[in-house]
Amino acid sequence: MMKLRKCFLTIMMVFVMAFSLTACGGSSSSKDTSTEAKADKEETDEEDVEEVDTEDTKDADAEEDGSWYDYSDLLTVCFQGVSDAGEVAVFVASDDMSFAVLGVADPESAQSVSFAGDLTEDESTGYLTITDETSEQTLTFEVIDNGDETYTLDMGDTGKLTITACTQDEAFELLDTLDTYTEPVS
């Protein structure tokens, strides 16, 4: 049973990461479908038929389920990536960088660690610290700009994460996947 769960989690994470990479390169087919539907509507002159925007429906469904989409107004800075050990990572923060969430999951063990809370900067070192609201544990790290649109979050002995910008949908989907399919260890 545990092996099946690990396999499923790995497949889900690979799917999310692959979707993230392909989503950046092309146009969305749902927009094309929406455009065709509008053209058909104009041709038939059915003014009483109301169209439903698929993006609005997706957001409404996510909010009803109680997901990370509930925080879409707050968490607008979004990154995803992997650790040196091959763990999947996602980092989201508020525009003013006063609040952040960092989630890391190991596909092999189906376990995850996350920190969600106030984000502060040490003025003397430039290091950032997330103080988890629930556990009150802290995670301190240095952010290194790699010069190729990627960043390294260096947590010293704890390890390093290499992250790159992603869309809010990609980040929230990954966070929801971590919440649903992994066991939190901290």
Secondary structure, 3 states (H helix, E strand, C coil): CHHHHHHHHHHHHHHHHHHHHHHCCCCCHHHHHHHHHHHHHHHHCCCCCCCCCHHHHHHHHHHHHCCHHHHCCCEEEEEEEEECCCCEEEEEEECCCCEEEEEEEECCCCEEEEEEEEEEECCCCCCEEEEECCCCCEEEEEEEECCCCEEEEECHHHCEEEEEECCHHHHHHHHHHHHHHCEECC
